[in-house]
Amino acid sequence: MKIGICDDNAEERNHLASICKELGYDNIDLYISGEDYLTRNTLPDVLFLDIGMNDIDGLEIKEFLERT
């Protein structure tokens, strides 16, 4: 399973990645912003989104994914 973590806070991003690794998931992509996620054009099986990011927030990404 491929996991994506999109959060502009490095500490939060890394903490969530550590939890996923402890649970046995190693295929984890980290995104530093909503724009970073959208420009890489990847589709993880599970995507953790930070709601409050500076550029494109998690709700905007969710809406984009629902439309596409």
PyMOL Python script that loads the backbone (N, CA, C, O; Angstrom):
from pymol import cmd

cmd.read_pdbstr("""\
ATOM      1  N   MET A   1       0.837  -1.169   0.000  1.00  0.00           N
ATOM      2  CA  MET A   1       0.000   0.000   0.000  1.00  0.00           C
ATOM      3  C   MET A   1       0.891   1.245   0.000  1.00  0.00           C
ATOM      4  O   MET A   1       1.857   1.341   0.758  1.00  0.00           O
ATOM      5  N   LYS A   2       0.541   2.185  -0.864  1.00  0.00           N
ATOM      6  CA  LYS A   2       1.288   3.441  -0.948  1.00  0.00           C
ATOM      7  C   LYS A   2       0.558   4.513  -0.142  1.00  0.00           C
ATOM      8  O   LYS A   2      -0.640   4.736  -0.321  1.00  0.00           O
ATOM      9  N   ILE A   3       1.302   5.174   0.749  1.00  0.00           N
ATOM     10  CA  ILE A   3       0.740   6.200   1.613  1.00  0.00           C
ATOM     11  C   ILE A   3       1.354   7.545   1.264  1.00  0.00           C
ATOM     12  O   ILE A   3       2.561   7.649   1.045  1.00  0.00           O
ATOM     13  N   GLY A   4       0.515   8.576   1.214  1.00  0.00           N
ATOM     14  CA  GLY A   4       0.977   9.941   1.006  1.00  0.00           C
ATOM     15  C   GLY A   4       0.645  10.785   2.219  1.00  0.00           C
ATOM     16  O   GLY A   4      -0.437  10.668   2.795  1.00  0.00           O
ATOM     17  N   ILE A   5       1.581  11.635   2.601  1.00  0.00           N
ATOM     18  CA  ILE A   5       1.365  12.541   3.733  1.00  0.00           C
ATOM     19  C   ILE A   5       1.670  13.951   3.246  1.00  0.00           C
ATOM     20  O   ILE A   5       2.802  14.262   2.874  1.00  0.00           O
ATOM     21  N   CYS A   6       0.656  14.790   3.253  1.00  0.00           N
ATOM     22  CA  CYS A   6       0.779  16.159   2.763  1.00  0.00           C
ATOM     23  C   CYS A   6       0.543  17.123   3.916  1.00  0.00           C
ATOM     24  O   CYS A   6      -0.585  17.298   4.376  1.00  0.00           O
ATOM     25  N   ASP A   7       1.627  17.745   4.377  1.00  0.00           N
ATOM     26  CA  ASP A   7       1.553  18.658   5.517  1.00  0.00           C
ATOM     27  C   ASP A   7       2.707  19.643   5.407  1.00  0.00           C
ATOM     28  O   ASP A   7       3.840  19.239   5.142  1.00  0.00           O
ATOM     29  N   ASP A   8       2.438  20.920   5.604  1.00  0.00           N
ATOM     30  CA  ASP A   8       3.506  21.917   5.520  1.00  0.00           C
ATOM     31  C   ASP A   8       4.349  21.995   6.791  1.00  0.00           C
ATOM     32  O   ASP A   8       5.341  22.723   6.827  1.00  0.00           O
ATOM     33  N   ASN A   9       3.974  21.268   7.818  1.00  0.00           N
ATOM     34  CA  ASN A   9       4.727  21.215   9.066  1.00  0.00           C
ATOM     35  C   ASN A   9       5.573  19.946   9.076  1.00  0.00           C
ATOM     36  O   ASN A   9       5.045  18.839   9.170  1.00  0.00           O
ATOM     37  N   ALA A  10       6.890  20.117   8.977  1.00  0.00           N
ATOM     38  CA  ALA A  10       7.802  18.968   8.878  1.00  0.00           C
ATOM     39  C   ALA A  10       7.697  18.043  10.081  1.00  0.00           C
ATOM     40  O   ALA A  10       7.758  16.823   9.928  1.00  0.00           O
ATOM     41  N   GLU A  11       7.540  18.601  11.269  1.00  0.00           N
ATOM     42  CA  GLU A  11       7.456  17.778  12.474  1.00  0.00           C
ATOM     43  C   GLU A  11       6.224  16.867  12.422  1.00  0.00           C
ATOM     44  O   GLU A  11       6.315  15.675  12.716  1.00  0.00           O
ATOM     45  N   GLU A  12       5.091  17.425  12.052  1.00  0.00           N
ATOM     46  CA  GLU A  12       3.858  16.638  11.948  1.00  0.00           C
ATOM     47  C   GLU A  12       3.966  15.588  10.845  1.00  0.00           C
ATOM     48  O   GLU A  12       3.570  14.437  11.030  1.00  0.00           O
ATOM     49  N   ARG A  13       4.501  15.991   9.708  1.00  0.00           N
ATOM     50  CA  ARG A  13       4.678  15.087   8.571  1.00  0.00           C
ATOM     51  C   ARG A  13       5.547  13.889   8.959  1.00  0.00           C
ATOM     52  O   ARG A  13       5.203  12.743   8.672  1.00  0.00           O
ATOM     53  N   ASN A  14       6.657  14.164   9.603  1.00  0.00           N
ATOM     54  CA  ASN A  14       7.584  13.098   9.994  1.00  0.00           C
ATOM     55  C   ASN A  14       7.009  12.225  11.106  1.00  0.00           C
ATOM     56  O   ASN A  14       7.245  11.017  11.128  1.00  0.00           O
ATOM     57  N   HIS A  15       6.264  12.821  12.022  1.00  0.00           N
ATOM     58  CA  HIS A  15       5.639  12.047  13.104  1.00  0.00           C
ATOM     59  C   HIS A  15       4.641  11.042  12.527  1.00  0.00           C
ATOM     60  O   HIS A  15       4.637   9.873  12.913  1.00  0.00           O
ATOM     61  N   LEU A  16       3.806  11.497  11.611  1.00  0.00           N
ATOM     62  CA  LEU A  16       2.827  10.608  10.994  1.00  0.00           C
ATOM     63  C   LEU A  16       3.517   9.519  10.172  1.00  0.00           C
ATOM     64  O   LEU A  16       3.072   8.371  10.161  1.00  0.00           O
ATOM     65  N   ALA A  17       4.597   9.876   9.489  1.00  0.00           N
ATOM     66  CA  ALA A  17       5.350   8.877   8.730  1.00  0.00           C
ATOM     67  C   ALA A  17       5.943   7.826   9.668  1.00  0.00           C
ATOM     68  O   ALA A  17       5.958   6.642   9.333  1.00  0.00           O
ATOM     69  N   SER A  18       6.427   8.240  10.831  1.00  0.00           N
ATOM     70  CA  SER A  18       6.982   7.300  11.814  1.00  0.00           C
ATOM     71  C   SER A  18       5.926   6.320  12.300  1.00  0.00           C
ATOM     72  O   SER A  18       6.192   5.129  12.454  1.00  0.00           O
ATOM     73  N   ILE A  19       4.724   6.834  12.539  1.00  0.00           N
ATOM     74  CA  ILE A  19       3.632   5.964  12.977  1.00  0.00           C
ATOM     75  C   ILE A  19       3.318   4.937  11.893  1.00  0.00           C
ATOM     76  O   ILE A  19       3.143   3.753  12.182  1.00  0.00           O
ATOM     77  N   CYS A  20       3.249   5.392  10.657  1.00  0.00           N
ATOM     78  CA  CYS A  20       2.968   4.474   9.548  1.00  0.00           C
ATOM     79  C   CYS A  20       4.045   3.397   9.437  1.00  0.00           C
ATOM     80  O   CYS A  20       3.740   2.228   9.204  1.00  0.00           O
ATOM     81  N   LYS A  21       5.302   3.797   9.605  1.00  0.00           N
ATOM     82  CA  LYS A  21       6.407   2.827   9.534  1.00  0.00           C
ATOM     83  C   LYS A  21       6.330   1.823  10.675  1.00  0.00           C
ATOM     84  O   LYS A  21       6.593   0.637  10.472  1.00  0.00           O
ATOM     85  N   GLU A  22       5.973   2.282  11.873  1.00  0.00           N
ATOM     86  CA  GLU A  22       5.813   1.379  13.013  1.00  0.00           C
ATOM     87  C   GLU A  22       4.722   0.341  12.749  1.00  0.00           C
ATOM     88  O   GLU A  22       4.785  -0.780  13.254  1.00  0.00           O
ATOM     89  N   LEU A  23       3.725   0.724  11.957  1.00  0.00           N
ATOM     90  CA  LEU A  23       2.632  -0.186  11.614  1.00  0.00           C
ATOM     91  C   LEU A  23       2.971  -1.092  10.436  1.00  0.00           C
ATOM     92  O   LEU A  23       2.150  -1.911  10.022  1.00  0.00           O
ATOM     93  N   GLY A  24       4.182  -0.945   9.898  1.00  0.00           N
ATOM     94  CA  GLY A  24       4.644  -1.843   8.845  1.00  0.00           C
ATOM     95  C   GLY A  24       4.539  -1.310   7.428  1.00  0.00           C
ATOM     96  O   GLY A  24       4.747  -2.058   6.472  1.00  0.00           O
ATOM     97  N   TYR A  25       4.222  -0.039   7.274  1.00  0.00           N
ATOM     98  CA  TYR A  25       4.117   0.555   5.935  1.00  0.00           C
ATOM     99  C   TYR A  25       5.407   1.292   5.607  1.00  0.00           C
ATOM    100  O   TYR A  25       5.829   2.187   6.340  1.00  0.00           O
ATOM    101  N   ASP A  26       6.032   0.904   4.491  1.00  0.00           N
ATOM    102  CA  ASP A  26       7.300   1.517   4.116  1.00  0.00           C
ATOM    103  C   ASP A  26       7.210   2.380   2.858  1.00  0.00           C
ATOM    104  O   ASP A  26       8.090   3.205   2.618  1.00  0.00           O
ATOM    105  N   ASN A  27       6.172   2.206   2.062  1.00  0.00           N
ATOM    106  CA  ASN A  27       6.027   2.961   0.817  1.00  0.00           C
ATOM    107  C   ASN A  27       5.278   4.255   1.120  1.00  0.00           C
ATOM    108  O   ASN A  27       4.063   4.340   0.944  1.00  0.00           O
ATOM    109  N   ILE A  28       6.030   5.270   1.582  1.00  0.00           N
ATOM    110  CA  ILE A  28       5.440   6.524   2.042  1.00  0.00           C
ATOM    111  C   ILE A  28       6.057   7.684   1.274  1.00  0.00           C
ATOM    112  O   ILE A  28       7.278   7.832   1.225  1.00  0.00           O
ATOM    113  N   ASP A  29       5.199   8.505   0.673  1.00  0.00           N
ATOM    114  CA  ASP A  29       5.646   9.732   0.016  1.00  0.00           C
ATOM    115  C   ASP A  29       5.260  10.911   0.886  1.00  0.00           C
ATOM    116  O   ASP A  29       4.139  10.984   1.391  1.00  0.00           O
ATOM    117  N   LEU A  30       6.202  11.842   1.061  1.00  0.00           N
ATOM    118  CA  LEU A  30       5.954  13.038   1.866  1.00  0.00           C
ATOM    119  C   LEU A  30       5.871  14.246   0.944  1.00  0.00           C
ATOM    120  O   LEU A  30       6.695  14.411   0.045  1.00  0.00           O
ATOM    121  N   TYR A  31       4.867  15.092   1.176  1.00  0.00           N
ATOM    122  CA  TYR A  31       4.661  16.292   0.375  1.00  0.00           C
ATOM    123  C   TYR A  31       4.678  17.497   1.308  1.00  0.00           C
ATOM    124  O   TYR A  31       4.017  17.490   2.346  1.00  0.00           O
ATOM    125  N   ILE A  32       5.430  18.526   0.942  1.00  0.00           N
ATOM    126  CA  ILE A  32       5.595  19.684   1.824  1.00  0.00           C
ATOM    127  C   ILE A  32       4.497  20.728   1.663  1.00  0.00           C
ATOM    128  O   ILE A  32       4.430  21.687   2.433  1.00  0.00           O
ATOM    129  N   SER A  33       3.635  20.545   0.662  1.00  0.00           N
ATOM    130  CA  SER A  33       2.539  21.491   0.431  1.00  0.00           C
ATOM    131  C   SER A  33       1.510  20.859  -0.493  1.00  0.00           C
ATOM    132  O   SER A  33       1.758  19.816  -1.099  1.00  0.00           O
ATOM    133  N   GLY A  34       0.355  21.502  -0.592  1.00  0.00           N
ATOM    134  CA  GLY A  34      -0.647  21.038  -1.536  1.00  0.00           C
ATOM    135  C   GLY A  34      -0.156  21.131  -2.966  1.00  0.00           C
ATOM    136  O   GLY A  34      -0.413  20.247  -3.782  1.00  0.00           O
ATOM    137  N   GLU A  35       0.550  22.204  -3.260  1.00  0.00           N
ATOM    138  CA  GLU A  35       1.120  22.386  -4.598  1.00  0.00           C
ATOM    139  C   GLU A  35       2.127  21.280  -4.908  1.00  0.00           C
ATOM    140  O   GLU A  35       2.155  20.765  -6.026  1.00  0.00           O
ATOM    141  N   ASP A  36       2.951  20.914  -3.931  1.00  0.00           N
ATOM    142  CA  ASP A  36       3.929  19.836  -4.107  1.00  0.00           C
ATOM    143  C   ASP A  36       3.213  18.535  -4.467  1.00  0.00           C
ATOM    144  O   ASP A  36       3.645  17.822  -5.373  1.00  0.00           O
ATOM    145  N   TYR A  37       2.122  18.223  -3.764  1.00  0.00           N
ATOM    146  CA  TYR A  37       1.371  17.005  -4.069  1.00  0.00           C
ATOM    147  C   TYR A  37       0.837  17.037  -5.493  1.00  0.00           C
ATOM    148  O   TYR A  37       0.996  16.067  -6.234  1.00  0.00           O
ATOM    149  N   LEU A  38       0.208  18.135  -5.884  1.00  0.00           N
ATOM    150  CA  LEU A  38      -0.411  18.219  -7.209  1.00  0.00           C
ATOM    151  C   LEU A  38       0.607  18.204  -8.347  1.00  0.00           C
ATOM    152  O   LEU A  38       0.327  17.656  -9.413  1.00  0.00           O
ATOM    153  N   THR A  39       1.775  18.791  -8.140  1.00  0.00           N
ATOM    154  CA  THR A  39       2.771  18.825  -9.219  1.00  0.00           C
ATOM    155  C   THR A  39       3.468  17.486  -9.415  1.00  0.00           C
ATOM    156  O   THR A  39       3.977  17.213 -10.503  1.00  0.00           O
ATOM    157  N   ARG A  40       3.502  16.657  -8.398  1.00  0.00           N
ATOM    158  CA  ARG A  40       4.151  15.342  -8.547  1.00  0.00           C
ATOM    159  C   ARG A  40       3.262  14.330  -9.236  1.00  0.00           C
ATOM    160  O   ARG A  40       3.746  13.304  -9.713  1.00  0.00           O
ATOM    161  N   ASN A  41       1.957  14.605  -9.296  1.00  0.00           N
ATOM    162  CA  ASN A  41       1.030  13.761 -10.067  1.00  0.00           C
ATOM    163  C   ASN A  41       1.096  12.291  -9.653  1.00  0.00           C
ATOM    164  O   ASN A  41       1.245  11.410 -10.500  1.00  0.00           O
ATOM    165  N   THR A  42       0.986  12.031  -8.357  1.00  0.00           N
ATOM    166  CA  THR A  42       0.973  10.663  -7.838  1.00  0.00           C
ATOM    167  C   THR A  42      -0.387  10.375  -7.210  1.00  0.00           C
ATOM    168  O   THR A  42      -1.099  11.293  -6.804  1.00  0.00           O
ATOM    169  N   LEU A  43      -0.736   9.113  -7.136  1.00  0.00           N
ATOM    170  CA  LEU A  43      -1.994   8.719  -6.510  1.00  0.00           C
ATOM    171  C   LEU A  43      -1.745   7.633  -5.469  1.00  0.00           C
ATOM    172  O   LEU A  43      -1.793   6.445  -5.788  1.00  0.00           O
ATOM    173  N   PRO A  44      -1.479   8.034  -4.222  1.00  0.00           N
ATOM    174  CA  PRO A  44      -1.313   7.026  -3.180  1.00  0.00           C
ATOM    175  C   PRO A  44      -2.641   6.348  -2.869  1.00  0.00           C
ATOM    176  O   PRO A  44      -3.706   6.876  -3.188  1.00  0.00           O
ATOM    177  N   ASP A  45      -2.571   5.185  -2.251  1.00  0.00           N
ATOM    178  CA  ASP A  45      -3.786   4.473  -1.829  1.00  0.00           C
ATOM    179  C   ASP A  45      -4.470   5.196  -0.671  1.00  0.00           C
ATOM    180  O   ASP A  45      -5.697   5.221  -0.579  1.00  0.00           O
ATOM    181  N   VAL A  46      -3.662   5.780   0.209  1.00  0.00           N
ATOM    182  CA  VAL A  46      -4.158   6.544   1.352  1.00  0.00           C
ATOM    183  C   VAL A  46      -3.411   7.871   1.357  1.00  0.00           C
ATOM    184  O   VAL A  46      -2.187   7.905   1.225  1.00  0.00           O
ATOM    185  N   LEU A  47      -4.153   8.960   1.510  1.00  0.00           N
ATOM    186  CA  LEU A  47      -3.535  10.289   1.521  1.00  0.00           C
ATOM    187  C   LEU A  47      -3.982  11.045   2.772  1.00  0.00           C
ATOM    188  O   LEU A  47      -5.167  11.325   2.953  1.00  0.00           O
ATOM    189  N   PHE A  48      -3.011  11.369   3.632  1.00  0.00           N
ATOM    190  CA  PHE A  48      -3.277  12.190   4.807  1.00  0.00           C
ATOM    191  C   PHE A  48      -3.069  13.643   4.409  1.00  0.00           C
ATOM    192  O   PHE A  48      -2.011  14.005   3.895  1.00  0.00           O
ATOM    193  N   LEU A  49      -4.082  14.478   4.646  1.00  0.00           N
ATOM    194  CA  LEU A  49      -4.031  15.874   4.238  1.00  0.00           C
ATOM    195  C   LEU A  49      -4.152  16.809   5.436  1.00  0.00           C
ATOM    196  O   LEU A  49      -5.030  16.642   6.284  1.00  0.00           O
ATOM    197  N   ASP A  50      -3.263  17.789   5.493  1.00  0.00           N
ATOM    198  CA  ASP A  50      -3.368  18.872   6.471  1.00  0.00           C
ATOM    199  C   ASP A  50      -4.429  19.838   5.940  1.00  0.00           C
ATOM    200  O   ASP A  50      -4.363  20.265   4.788  1.00  0.00           O
ATOM    201  N   ILE A  51      -5.384  20.174   6.764  1.00  0.00           N
ATOM    202  CA  ILE A  51      -6.454  21.069   6.320  1.00  0.00           C
ATOM    203  C   ILE A  51      -5.947  22.503   6.168  1.00  0.00           C
ATOM    204  O   ILE A  51      -6.336  23.196   5.227  1.00  0.00           O
ATOM    205  N   GLY A  52      -5.101  22.947   7.062  1.00  0.00           N
ATOM    206  CA  GLY A  52      -4.655  24.340   7.044  1.00  0.00           C
ATOM    207  C   GLY A  52      -3.244  24.517   6.523  1.00  0.00           C
ATOM    208  O   GLY A  52      -2.296  24.588   7.305  1.00  0.00           O
ATOM    209  N   MET A  53      -3.095  24.590   5.211  1.00  0.00           N
ATOM    210  CA  MET A  53      -1.795  24.869   4.606  1.00  0.00           C
ATOM    211  C   MET A  53      -1.866  26.219   3.903  1.00  0.00           C
ATOM    212  O   MET A  53      -2.951  26.703   3.581  1.00  0.00           O
ATOM    213  N   ASN A  54      -0.712  26.820   3.667  1.00  0.00           N
ATOM    214  CA  ASN A  54      -0.668  28.176   3.123  1.00  0.00           C
ATOM    215  C   ASN A  54      -1.135  28.291   1.679  1.00  0.00           C
ATOM    216  O   ASN A  54      -1.933  29.175   1.366  1.00  0.00           O
ATOM    217  N   ASP A  55      -0.666  27.435   0.803  1.00  0.00           N
ATOM    218  CA  ASP A  55      -1.015  27.587  -0.611  1.00  0.00           C
ATOM    219  C   ASP A  55      -2.340  26.889  -0.918  1.00  0.00           C
ATOM    220  O   ASP A  55      -3.399  27.509  -0.824  1.00  0.00           O
ATOM    221  N   ILE A  56      -2.293  25.660  -1.268  1.00  0.00           N
ATOM    222  CA  ILE A  56      -3.486  24.856  -1.538  1.00  0.00           C
ATOM    223  C   ILE A  56      -3.714  23.978  -0.318  1.00  0.00           C
ATOM    224  O   ILE A  56      -2.857  23.165   0.030  1.00  0.00           O
ATOM    225  N   ASP A  57      -4.862  24.134   0.334  1.00  0.00           N
ATOM    226  CA  ASP A  57      -5.076  23.380   1.571  1.00  0.00           C
ATOM    227  C   ASP A  57      -5.663  21.996   1.294  1.00  0.00           C
ATOM    228  O   ASP A  57      -6.020  21.671   0.161  1.00  0.00           O
ATOM    229  N   GLY A  58      -5.754  21.206   2.331  1.00  0.00           N
ATOM    230  CA  GLY A  58      -6.216  19.829   2.206  1.00  0.00           C
ATOM    231  C   GLY A  58      -7.631  19.701   1.671  1.00  0.00           C
ATOM    232  O   GLY A  58      -7.933  18.758   0.940  1.00  0.00           O
ATOM    233  N   LEU A  59      -8.499  20.634   2.023  1.00  0.00           N
ATOM    234  CA  LEU A  59      -9.872  20.580   1.519  1.00  0.00           C
ATOM    235  C   LEU A  59      -9.919  20.840   0.015  1.00  0.00           C
ATOM    236  O   LEU A  59     -10.717  20.233  -0.699  1.00  0.00           O
ATOM    237  N   GLU A  60      -9.066  21.738  -0.461  1.00  0.00           N
ATOM    238  CA  GLU A  60      -9.009  21.999  -1.905  1.00  0.00           C
ATOM    239  C   GLU A  60      -8.488  20.780  -2.660  1.00  0.00           C
ATOM    240  O   GLU A  60      -8.975  20.469  -3.747  1.00  0.00           O
ATOM    241  N   ILE A  61      -7.503  20.089  -2.091  1.00  0.00           N
ATOM    242  CA  ILE A  61      -6.988  18.872  -2.724  1.00  0.00           C
ATOM    243  C   ILE A  61      -8.075  17.803  -2.753  1.00  0.00           C
ATOM    244  O   ILE A  61      -8.253  17.123  -3.764  1.00  0.00           O
ATOM    245  N   LYS A  62      -8.807  17.652  -1.643  1.00  0.00           N
ATOM    246  CA  LYS A  62      -9.898  16.684  -1.581  1.00  0.00           C
ATOM    247  C   LYS A  62     -10.928  16.966  -2.662  1.00  0.00           C
ATOM    248  O   LYS A  62     -11.368  16.053  -3.362  1.00  0.00           O
ATOM    249  N   GLU A  63     -11.311  18.222  -2.798  1.00  0.00           N
ATOM    250  CA  GLU A  63     -12.291  18.583  -3.826  1.00  0.00           C
ATOM    251  C   GLU A  63     -11.756  18.307  -5.232  1.00  0.00           C
ATOM    252  O   GLU A  63     -12.498  17.839  -6.097  1.00  0.00           O
ATOM    253  N   PHE A  64     -10.479  18.593  -5.462  1.00  0.00           N
ATOM    254  CA  PHE A  64      -9.853  18.316  -6.750  1.00  0.00           C
ATOM    255  C   PHE A  64      -9.888  16.817  -7.044  1.00  0.00           C
ATOM    256  O   PHE A  64     -10.230  16.405  -8.153  1.00  0.00           O
ATOM    257  N   LEU A  65      -9.536  16.006  -6.052  1.00  0.00           N
ATOM    258  CA  LEU A  65      -9.522  14.558  -6.251  1.00  0.00           C
ATOM    259  C   LEU A  65     -10.919  14.007  -6.522  1.00  0.00           C
ATOM    260  O   LEU A  65     -11.079  13.075  -7.311  1.00  0.00           O
ATOM    261  N   GLU A  66     -11.920  14.574  -5.876  1.00  0.00           N
ATOM    262  CA  GLU A  66     -13.297  14.130  -6.113  1.00  0.00           C
ATOM    263  C   GLU A  66     -13.755  14.465  -7.539  1.00  0.00           C
ATOM    264  O   GLU A  66     -14.537  13.720  -8.129  1.00  0.00           O
ATOM    265  N   ARG A  67     -13.272  15.577  -8.087  1.00  0.00           N
ATOM    266  CA  ARG A  67     -13.655  15.966  -9.447  1.00  0.00           C
ATOM    267  C   ARG A  67     -12.941  15.173 -10.525  1.00  0.00           C
ATOM    268  O   ARG A  67     -13.449  15.044 -11.639  1.00  0.00           O
ATOM    269  N   THR A  68     -11.771  14.640 -10.207  1.00  0.00           N
ATOM    270  CA  THR A  68     -10.973  13.953 -11.237  1.00  0.00           C
ATOM    271  C   THR A  68     -11.080  12.446 -11.146  1.00  0.00           C
ATOM    272  O   THR A  68     -10.467  11.734 -11.942  1.00  0.00           O
TER     273      THR A  68
END
""", "prot")
cmd.dss("prot")
cmd.show_as("cartoon", "prot")
cmd.util.cbc("prot")
cmd.orient("prot")
